Amino acid sequence: MDWYKMSAREVLDELSADDKKGLAPEDAEKRLGKYGTNELQEEEGKSFAKKLAEQFLDPMIIILLIAAIISGAVGEMVDSVIILAIVIVNAVLSIVQEGKAEEAIAALKKMSSPTVKVIRGGRPVEIDSVRVVPGDLVVLETGDIVPADMRLIESTNLKIDESSLTGESVSVEKDATVTVEEDAGIGDRENYAYSASIVTYGRGKGIVTATGEDTEIGKIATTLSTMEEEQTPLQKKLAGLSKTLGLLVVAVCAVVFIVGKLYGHDTLRMFMTSVSLAVAAIPEGLPAIVTIVLSMGMGNMAKRHAIVKRLLAVETLGTITYICSDKTGTLTQNEMTVTKVYLDGKVMDVSGTGYAPEGELSYEGAKLSVDDVKGLKTLSSIATLTNDADLIEENGTYSILGDPTEGALITLAGKLGVKEEALEEEFPRIGEIPFDSDRKMMSTFHENFFDNKVSSFTKGAPDVVLKNCKYLFKDGEIVELTEADRKAILEQNNAFAQEALRVLAFAFRNYDAMPADPSTEENEKDMVFVGLTGMIDPARPEVKAAIKECRNAGIVPVMITGDYLLTAKAIAEELGILREGDKAMMGEELNDKTPEEIREIVKTTRVFARVSPENKVQIVTALKENGEIAAMTGDGVNDAPAIKKADIGIAMGITGTDVAKNTADVILTDDNFATIVNAVEEGRIIYANIKKFVTFLLSCNIGEVLVVFLSIIMNLPTPFLPIQLLWLNLVTDSFPALALGVEKGEEETMYEPPRDPKEPILDRNITITIIIQSLAITAATLGVYYYALTTHGMDGDGLVYSRTMAFSTLVFSELFRSFSSRSIDDTLFKMGFFTNKRLNQAVLLSLALVLVVLYVPFLEELFHMTDLNMVDWAIVLISALIPLVIGEIQKMIRFKQTHPVDMEDK
């Protein structure tokens, strides 16, 4: 039901509740049985067994398991054990890196207040918040966390911080007497309070209308629990590559088996040869290497203040085309700050951001002190004395206890050297007229501020305060307030509002003695107008540069906020999010739009204001349906559904709620929007490196397949045994591939547009490179193998020698090839031959492990190898250089084709 549209009496009647006595204890117990406890149900986490089982559903892993079973069945237990070891290591790594269970709903539950004050049976009692039921009469006071959704029936100067739900940085004024007749968004329901919001000022009472999963927070929890995890682009591409390789393996093995039978070879021998081919074709180390490289990427990102929770999200960061960001606390500091002061007809600028009293006042570039402008001390004193907030400092960090707007005023006074404690001690409050939403003012009374007089100090809405002023405080003197003065003040108020500033006015009135009844509104007549302040939740200073870098990288930034449109546009224009031709709109405008219309809207709209959690999900969904890779950043509960829906969810680690952090894929430990850009760059580098080592592995493995396949077609003995191929793939390939995974990024990384999400890992250039390199490796290895067979024979020791020569040539071809694989386009002359220290170490380690099986007697026998002399090694090394040379020539040809140079210019 739309409780906020109903009067307090209608709500009480509907819920059979009493606004004086509350519920009877026995009635409350019955309702607890009917509605259930006021808590959110947690989803069951995945068991370890289920997580482990999911690791074995990848097609490439399935193929490896089949190969292990077949190898074991035919007696090749060493092969079988090695394959199984690789699969298990990969599964364990994935579980360790990604295994954090979903905790979003548990975090939502923790946000509930542990106890709450209710009226039951006419008596105030304190109960556990989980036992609150619809119809309960709840008492709210400053500092309380609202335990459930409720229709307010009483309110006195009540303000509630709803930023975790709406994203609005300013506390919302509540009025129980208001009845909202039309549909209104969460942030515009003045007579309603929401579970998990915080009372920052005043007091009130409310009738609980919804508990547990029926609250707005509960609806968000339900949305989170029903959203399914989607595969990342890399997952989809690796799955597609695995399926393709699987089909090719089956096809090639079938052809080899048939050809062998036609040649009259033994059935078991041909079956073993087919297994050898399967081992050669499948890059056994690929899943493990991808996992390890992504894990390394996670470590690098953590050093750059971005904790990545989901392993494959590391790569997905590099594909982002849109970053949808919440405003409050993400693009801005979530700390109201006075930036302008209007006094004596002058507009002065205030530097410094946040609640730290560090900054200065200036006029036309000249620094001012509190004594340079006579009204400054009066204005800052009024701002401080008509104030109930406290500035708190802990270890050099400042925060506000109370209303953020009042906190900004205390901070302003601190910048001017006016100390809150000293001022309150010298001029204690002796009376007050509290703020209310009808008057839009508050006043306090103090003695001896102006000589021996009693003064009332007032702050409030500029138009209301000015209307009640008869005089003007000008150059330290009280003068008549003329119509020209009024006009100038109102024009300045409008100018501040156009800059999206929240404006407050300040005034005073002097008395010879304390009024008989200081609480009457008559005391707020004929006041002396002092000045205006303009404040805003300021943009983070580093964000503007980060937005520019996003645009350079082809990434579109979008602001999605619960704040007002004017404020959102001002911040967006300042940061460079909203540029000429871009559009801004209210979230409620999406409510009656079709998905097709929203998909068109998101193409040109860069600011969405006053949005609901549902609107945020609509926007992210539309972007994804347009083929974009969308990231969503935020810190509040209201951001959580969109964070989960996005391809990449990013949460603020310092100011973010537990809900946002536990829902997100990435957590920024410094709450710095610029860190997102660093993470995107790291993601792009990682993907480029994955392409490099996939190219390296596939060119080597296809070369191995072709050597075996052509040998069978030529009716030659099988050039490699399964155990030799496994050792080759797992040792010789894996270490260089890992080293390629940590290759430094190229300078152009963040000046290129995001790649097409549909772009395959094996694009045209890479496919051509794989074909040329695999043919070169095949030619070099098969040539040496054929030479050895013709000179030493095709059986017995001659066959062992020939296989050793072929094995050694293939090993060195691949090791040399790894140096060329460091870049698809740049030659070794440009990169430097040995500038990747990790690769140098990997090649030396791989070389040592290969030489071990060639020269350690018992391993030499296990792997069916023999010693080679100096002439043999010369043949092997010269032949192995062929793929490297051809690869570098190919790069130079491609460079000339893509970078033509006019000969005259040259």
N, C-alpha and C positions, 0 to 999 in steps of 0.2 A: 504494500500500500504506500501511496505518497503521503506519508505522515506530515511532512512539512507544509502541505496544502491545507491541512485541517487546523481548526482552532484548538487551543489547549483543552477546552471543554469537550470537544468532539473526540479527541484522543483519549481523554480520561473515560468517557462513556464507552468507547469502543473496546478498551482494555479492562473495563470494570475496575478502574483504579481510583484511589482517593488521594487528592492533592494535599491533604492535611495529615492523615494517619498512615498513608502508604498501604502496603498489603499486610493482611494478617499473616503471622508466621505460618499457620497451617495452609493458607492459600498459596503462599510462596513455595512450600514444599510440593504441593500438587502441581504447580506450574513447572517446577524443576523436573518433575517426572514427565510432563507433557512436552516441554520444549527442549529438554536436555541441558547439559552444562554449558556455560558461556566460555567455550574454548573451541579451538580448531582441531579437527581430526588430522593426525599425521598419517602420511602414506607409508606403507611398508617399504623399507629399503630393499634393494636387490641383495640376495644372498651371495656369498663369495662363489658358491658353485654356479649360480646363474651368470655372474660376471665372467667367470672362467669359461663357461660354455659359449658365451657370446664371442669370445676371442677366436673360436675355432669355426666360425661361420663364414669367414672370408674365403672366397673361391681359391685364392692362391694357397692358403693354409690347408684347405681340403685336398688340393692336388698334392701338396707335400706329404700329407698324412697317407694318401693312397700310395705314393712312391715309397714311403717308409714301410708300409705293410707289405708291398710287393717285394722290396729288397729283403726284408726279413724272411718272407716265404720261400725265396729262392736261395737262402743261406748267406746272403750278404748282410750279416748282422751289424758290422761296423758302419756300413752306409745307413742302415735303418736307425741305429742309435744316434748318429750325428744329425740326421734330419729331425728326429724327434726332439733332440736337445735344442735345436734352433727354434722350433715351434714353441716349446715351453718357455725359453728365455724371452721370446717376443711377447707371449701372453702375460708373463709376470711383469715385464716392463710396462706394458699398457695398463695393467690393473693398478700398479703402484702410482703411475703418473696421473691417471684419470679417476681413480677409485673413490673420490669423495662423493658420498651419497647426497641425494637431494635433501637440503635442510631448510628450504624456504618456508614451508608451513610451520616447522618447529620454531623458526625465528619469528614468524608472525605471532605465534602463541606467546613467545617470551615478551612481546611488546605490551601485552595486557598488564594492567596494574594489578599487583598481588592482592591488595585489599581496597575496599570501597565503603564509603559511608552512605547508608540508606536509612529511610524512615520505615519502620515496620511496627504495626500495632500502635502507632502514635509516638514511638520512641526512636531516637537516633541510635543505630547500631552499626558496628564495623564488621563486615563479612568478607570472606574470600571472594574475589571478583568472579570466580568460576561459578558461583552460586547465585549470581544476579539473574533475574528472570524478567520477561516482558511484563510491564505493569509496575515494576519496582520504582519507587520514588527515590532518586539519587541526589545527594547533596554534592555540589561542585565548589571547590575553593582553589585559590591560586596555587599552582604547583601540582595539582591533581592530574593524573592521566585518566581520561574518560574511559570507563570500563566497557561501554556498549553504546550502540546507536540510540539516541534519545531525542524526544521532542521536548524542548525547554518550556517550562511553565512559569519560571521566575528568572530574572536576570538583573544584576546590578553591576554596571560597568564591566560586563563580562567580555573578555577577549580570549580567543582560543587559537593556538598555533596548529594549523591544519596542513603545514607544508609537506609532511610526509605523504599526505593523500592528494593534495591539489598542486603542490609545487609553488604555491604563493608564499613569498618570503615574509610578508607582513601578517601579524596576527589578525584574525578576523573578529570584528565586533559582532556580538550576538545580542539579539533582542527577542525575548520570549513573546512579546505582544504582537509581533509581526505575523501576518498570515500571507503566504505566497500563493497567489491564485493561479499562476501559469507555471509551466515546466521550468525548472531552474537547475543549473549544474550544481555539483557538490559544493563549490566554493561560494555560491550565491544563496544558500539556504540559511538565512540569518537566524531562524528559530530552531535550528537543529544542531546537535553535537554528535561527533563520530567517535567510535571506538578507536583507541590508541592516539587520539589527538591530545594536546596538552593545554591546560588552563594557564594562561600567562598573566591574567589580570582579573580582578573582580570575583564575583561569586554568582551562583545560580542553583536552580533545581531543575530536574528533568524527569520525565516518565520514559522508562526504557521501552523501546518499540521493537528492537531486534537484538538478538544475542548470537554468539557463535558464528556459524557459517552464514547466517542470514544478514550479518552486518556488511557494510561496504568492504571492510578488510576481509571478511569471510568470502565475499564474492570474488575478490582478487585471488584468494587462496584456491578457490574452486577452479578459477581460470588457469592458474599455474599447474594444478594437478592434472587437468585434462589436456594440457598441451603436450604433444608428442615431440620427442627429440628428432630433429631432421639430420640427414647425412650432410657433412660438409662437402664442398666441391672436391677436395682431395680424396675423401673417402669414395665418392662416386667415380672419380677418375681412376683410382687404383683398382677399384672393383671392376671397372670396365676393362682395364689393362689385364687384370688377372683372368677374366673370362676369355679375352682374346688369346692370351698366351695358352690357356688351357685347351682351347679348340685347336690351336696350331699344333700343340704338343700331340694331341690325340691323332690329328691328321698325319703329321710327319711320322709318328711311331707306326701307324697303320701302313703307310707307304713303305717304310723301311722293312717292316715285317714281311709284307707281300713280296717285295723285290728280293729279299733274302731267300724266301722260300722258292721263288722262281729260279734263283741261282743254285738251288738244291742244298742250301745250308741247313744245319741241324735246327730243329724247332726251338729247343731250349736256348741254343746260342743266339738265335734271332730275338727271342723274348728278352734275353739279358741285354742285347744290343738296344732294343727298344727302351728298356729301363735306362740305359746309359744316355740315350737321347733325351728322355724325359728329364733326367738330372741335369743334362747340359742346357736344355731349353729354359728351365725354370730358374730364375735368379733367387736361389734359396735365401740369400741374405737380404733381399730387398725389404720384406716386412720389418725385419729387425733393424736394418739400417735406417729406414724411414722413421721408426719409433725412436731410435737413439738420437738421430739428427734433430727431430722435433723436441726431444727432451733437452738436448743441448740448447736449442732455441729458447725453451722455457727458462733455462738458467740465465741466458743472456738477457732476456726480457726482465727477469726478476732484478737483475743488476740495474736495469733502466727503469725501475719502479713500476713494472707491470707484471702482476702475478697471473699466469695463465693456468686455469684450472683444468681445462679440457685439452688434451694433447693435440688433437687435430685442429683446434682453434688457432694454434700458432701459425699454420700456413694460411688459414682462411683470412686472417688479419690482412694479409697482403693483397687480397682480392677486393677489399671494400671499395664500393663506389659511392656510397652515401653514409654519412655519420649523422644520425638523428640524436640531438643532444638536449637534455633537459637544461633549463636556464639556471634555476636556483641551486647554488652549491656546486654547479658543474662549470658553467660559463661565467657565473658570478660567484662572489665570495660568501653568499648567504649571511652577510653582516651589513645591516643598514648603516649608511655613512652620509653625514652632512657634507655636501660638496659646494653649496652656495649659501651665502648670507646676504640679505638685502637690508640696508640700513642707511638712513640719511640720504636716500636717493642713489646710493652706490650699490653695485653688485660685486661682492667680494668672493673670491675663490678660496676653497679650503682644500688643502692637500692631505695626503694620507688616506689609507683605506682600512676598513675593519674597525675593531673596537680598541685597538691600541691608541692611546692618547698621544700619538706622534704625528706631527704635521704642522702646517702653519697657514695663516690667513694672508692673502695678498690682494692688492687692488691694482689692476693694470700692470701687473708684473712686479710691483713693489711690495715687499714684505711688511706686514702690519703687526703691531703688538696690541694687547687688550687696551692699552692707554692711548693709542693713536687715534682711535675713533671713540668718541665719548659714550656712545650708546652701546658699545660692544660688551662692556662689563655688565650693564643692566640686562641686556638680552641674554647673555650666557648665564647670569644669575637666575633670571626667570626660568630659563630652560632647565636649570638644575633643581630649583626649589619646587617647581610644579612637576615633580618626577618621583616615581616609586620604584624605579629600577636601580640595580646596584652593579657597579663595575668591579669585576673580580679578576685579580692577577695571580696566576700560579706559574712559577718558573718562567717568567717572561712572556707567558701567553695570557691574553686578555679575553674574557668572555662576559656575557651579560646575564644577570639573573633578573628576569622580568621581561617587559615588552621591548622588542628590538628597536622600535622607534624612539622610545625614551632612552634606550641605551645609546643610540646615536647622538642624542643631545648631551648626555653626560660626557661622551667622548669628545664632542666639540668643545665643551667647557674645559676639559682637561688639556686640549691643545692650546687653549688660550691662557692656561695657567690658573684657572679657577678650580679649586679643589672641592669636590662634593662634600666630604666629611666636614671640612672647616666651615664651609658656607652654611651647612645645616646646623652646625653647632652654634654659630654666631647668630643665625636668624632662624630659630626653630619654627616649625609650623604650629600655629595656634588656632587654626580653623581651616575649613575647606568646603568647597562646593564640588562634589565628585563629578567626574565626566559622565555624560550619558549621550546616547546616540541622537537624541532629539536636539539638545543644545549644541552638541559637537564642540564643547569647551570643558575645561576644568579650571578651577581657581583655588589658590591657597593663600592664607593670611599670615603675615610676618610683621614683626615690630622692628622699628629703628633702622630700616634699610635707607629710607630718606629722612635724615635728621631724627626727630622724635615722633615721627608719624607711624601709623599702622598702614601697611600696604597690602592690597590684594594683587596677586600675580596671576595672569591668565594665559593659557596656551590653547589653541584650537584651530578649527578650519578658518582660513583667511577671510572668506566672505562673511562668515558669521561674526568673527572677532571685529572686523573692520566696521560692520554695521552697528556695533555697540560702542564704537569709539567716537569721542567728540574732540579729542586733542591728539597732538602728534609730538613725540619725543625727538627733537631735532637739535643736533649739536649740543646735547646735554641739557636743553631747555624744553619746557612744556609750552607748546604754541597751539593756536587754533588749527584744526584739521580742515583744510579747504577742499572744495570739490575737485580741484586740480590734483591735490595730494591723493584723494581717494582714487581718482582715475589712474594715476601713475602706479599706485600700489596694486590695483586690480590688474593692470596691464602686465606688471611684473609677475604677479601670481600666475596669469595665463601663460606668460613666457616660460616660467619654470615648469608648468604643467605640460607644455608642448615638448619639453625636454625629458618628459616622463619622470619628473621629480615629484616626490611626495612633499607637499608644502604645508608648513605650520606657521601660524602667526602668533605674536607675543605682545601683551599689553599689560598695563598696571593701572591702579587707582589708589590714591592716597586718602586717608581718613585721619581726623584729629584723635579719634579713639575707636576702639573695636566696635563695629556695628552691633546693635542689640541682637539682631538675628543674622549672623554671617552666612547662613545657608541659603538665604533667599536670592533669587536670580536678579533682583533689583540691584544687588551689589556689583553686577557685571554690566551696568549701564555707565555711560559717560566716561569711558576709560581712555587712557593715553596709549595710542598705538606706538609700538617700538620698532618692530621689523619682522622679517620673514626668514625662514630657513628652508632650503630645498635639499632633500636627501634621496638617496637611491641605493639599491643593492648593487655595488659597483662590479664591473667586469674584472675578471682576473687579468692582471697586466700582461701575462705571457700568452694569453689566448689569441690575441689579434695576430701575432706572428705565426701561431700554430694554424689558424684558419687560412692564412695566406699560403702556408706550406701545403695544406690540404688541397687547395685549389691548384697549386703548381703540379701536384701529383694526380690531378684529375678526379679528386674526391669532392663531392658536393656536401657542404655542411647545411644542416637543417635544424632550426630551433623548434622544439616542441615543449611548451610550458603551460602551467596552470595560471600564470600571471596574466595581468591585463594586456590588451593588444598594444596600447600606446607604449607601455613600459617595455614590452617585448621587442617592438619595432626599434625603439631607441637603442637598446642594447645591441640588437642585431646589426643595425646600421653602424654603430661604433666599432663593432668587431669585424665588419666586412662580410657578415653572413647575408645581409639583405642589401642587394645592389640594384642599380637602375634596371627596371624591367622585371625584377622579382616581385612576387606577390606575398601578402600576409593576410591571414584570415582567422576567424574565431573557430574553435573546435566544434561548437554547436552547429555550425553550418554543414558539418559532415553528417549530422544525424539523419537527415532525410535524403542523403545522396546514395545512389546505387554504387556497387563496387566498381563498375565501369567508369562512372563519373569521378570517383575518388582516384582511380588510376591516372586520369587526366590531370586532376588537380595537383597531385604530388609532383608532376613534371615541372611545374613552374612556381609552386609555392614554397617559400623558404622559411616562413614563420607561421606557426600554428599556436594561437593563444587561447587561454581558458579551456584547455582540453581536459577531457575525462580520461581515466585509464583505458576505457573502451576506444576512445578516439585515437590514442597512441597506438594501440594494436591495429586499428584500421589503417593508419598511415604506414606503419611498417609492413603490413600485409600487402598493401597496394604497391609499395616499392618493390617488394619481392616478386609480385605478379608481373611487374614491368621488366623483370629480368635483372634487377639490380641486386647487388650484395650489400645488405643494410646492416649497419652497426647501430645499436641504441645505447646511449650512455645515460646514467642517472644515479640518484642516490636515495630516492624515497620509495615508500611502499607503492605509491601510484605509478612508479616507473617499472615495477617488477614484471607485469604481464608482457609489456612491450620488449623488455630486456630479454625475456625468455623466447619471445616470438622471433626476434631478430636473428640473422645469421650469426652475428657476434654480439653478445650482451656484455656491456662494460659498466662496472660499478665503481663509485668512489670509495676508497678504502678507509678514509678518515671520517668524513661526514656521512658516509652511506649507512643506511639501515642494514641490519642483518639480512633482511629479506632481499634487498637489492644485491648484496654481496653473495649470498648463497644461490641466487638465481643466475647470476652472471657467469660468463665464460672467462672474463678478464677482470681483475681488480687493480685499480690504480692506487698504489700505496702512498702517493704524494698528492692525490686529488687534483692532478695537473692535467688539463686538457691536452697540453703539448706532449704529454707522455703517450697519448694515443697515437700521435704522429710517429714517435719513435718506435712504437709497437708495430705500426703499419710497415715502416721501413724494414724492421727486422723480419716481418712476415714475408715481404717481397724478396728479401735476400734468401731466406730459407727456401722459398719455392723455386727460385732460380737455381739454387744449389741442388735441390731435389731433382730438377730437370737434368742437371749436369751429371749426377751420379746414376740416374736412370738411363741416360744416354750411354754412359760408360758401361754400365752393367749389360744392357741389352746388346750393344755392339759386340761386346766380348762373348756373351752367351750365344748370340746368333752365329757369330763366327765359329764357336765350338760346334753348334748344330750342323752348320754347313760342312765343316771338316768331317764329322762323323757321317753325315748323309751322303756326301759325294764319295767318300771312301767305300760305302756300301754299294752305291750305284756303279762305281768303278770295279766292284768285286775285289776290293782290297780288305785285309784284316781290319777289325775295329781298331782305330788309332788310340782310343783311351778306354780304360776300365772305369766302371762307375765310381770306385773309391778315389781314383785319380781326379775325376771331374769334380767330385765333392770337395776334395782338398783344394783344388784350384779355385772353385767358386767361393768357398767359405773363407779361405785364407787370403789368396792372392787378390780376389775382387774386393772383399769386404773392407779391409783396412784402407786401401786407397779411396774407396767409395765414401767411407766415413770422413776421411780427410777432405774430400771434395765438398762434403756437407758443411764444412766450416770455412769455406772460401770467403774472403772478404767481399762485401758488396761493391758494385761498380758505381762510379760517380753519378751516372744518369738514373740511378734507381728511383729517386723521388721526383724526377722530372719527366717521367713517362706516365701515360694514362694507365689506369688499372686494366689488366688484361681481361679479355672477354671471358665471363664465367663459363661459357661453353667451350672455350679453347681447350683442346686435348693436351695432355702432357706431351704427346708426340706430335708436335706441329710440323709443318712442311720442312723447315730447316733441319730440325732434329731428325726427322725421318730420313732425309737425304744423307745426313751425317752418319746415321746408324748403318744405312745400306752401304755407303762407301767404306766405312771403317770395318764392318763385318766382312766385306769382300776382301779388303786388304789383309785382314788377319787370317782369313781362310787361305788366301793365295800364299802367304808367307809360311803358314804352318803346314798346309798340305804339300807345298813344294818341298820343304825339308823332309817331311814324312816319306814322300815318294822317293826322294833321293836316297834316304837311309834304307828303305826296303829294297831298292834295286842294287845297292852296294853291299848289304849285309844279310839279305834273305828275308823271307816272309814268315818264318816260323822259328821256334826255339829262341836262342840268344839273339838272333838277328831281329826278331819281332820285339823283344824286350828293348834292344838298342834303339830301334826305330821309334817305339812309343816314347822312350826317354827323350829322344831328339825332338819329337813333335811336342811333347809336354813342355820341355824347356823353351822352345820357340814361342809356344802359346803364352807361357808365363811372362816372358820378357816383352812380347808384343803388347800384352795387357798392361804391364807395369809402365812401359814407355807411353802407351796410349793414355794413361791416367794424367800425365803432365799436360797433354794436349786438351784433355777434357775439362780443364779448369775454366775454359770459356768456349762458348759456341762460336763467337765471332772474333775475339782478340787472339792474335798469335802469341806464341811464347816470347817472341822478341819484344812485344809490347808489355806483356805481363811480367817478364823476368822468369828465367827458367826455374829458379829454385826459391821463389819468394813465398811459397806456401810451406812453412816449416813443418806443419803437421803432415803434409803429403810426403815430404822428404823422409820423415821418420817412418811413415806408413810403408813406403816403398822399400826402405831398408829392412824393416821388420818382415814384410812379405817375402823379400828375397832370402832372408835368413831362414825362414820357415820352409821355403821351397828347397834350399840347399840342404837342409836337414834331412829331408826324405830322399835326397839324391846321394848323400854321403854317410849317413849314419847306418851301419850295417843292418840292424834288425828292422828299421823303418824302410830301408831300401828294399828289403825282401818283402815286407808287408805291402808296399806300394808297387812292387814289380818293376823296379828301376835298376839302372846300372851306371857305372862311372862314365864320364865324358872327358876326352883329352882336349888339348888347347885348340887343335884344328876344329874339333866338333863345336867348341864354344865360339870360335870365330864365325862359323857358318850360322850358328844359332843367333848371335847378337846382330850380325849384319842383316839377316832376314827379319829379325824382330823390329828393326828400325823402319822397315817399309811402311807400316800403318801410321807411325808418327809423322813421317815426311809427307805422306799423302794427305793426312789430316791438316797439316799446316798449309800445304799448297791450296787445299780446298778453301780454307779461311781467307787466304789472300785473294783468291778468285771471287769469292762472295763479297769481300769488302770492296773490290773494284766495281762490282755490279751494283752494289747498293750505295756507294759513295763515289760516283764518277767525278773525275777532276779534269777540267779544261787544260789542255797541254800548254796553252799560252800562259795561263795563270801559274801553272807549275813551273 
